[in-house]
Amino acid sequence: MTSLPGDSDQAGGTAQEPDPLVCARCGARTAGPRIAWTCSVENGTRHYFCDRCSRENLRAIEGRLDSDWW
């Protein structure tokens, strides 16, 4: 595969670690994206919810209610 000049994996040093995700409801933390976590955009801001909070509030999420109403 061909890369553009200066577009090498070696350039720039080490890869940056992703910021940990924090559940907007309960404060649970994870090192990276999880398959069961939910991402919601409310008023232009991303909110992440852990699998437990997502399951507990599934009907509100499907009804497109903002998390303030849960």
Secondary structure, DSSP 4 states (H G I P E B T S, - for coil): ----TT--SSTTSSPPPPPPEEBTTT--EESS--TT-EEEEETTEEEEE-HHHHHHTHHHHHTT--GGG-
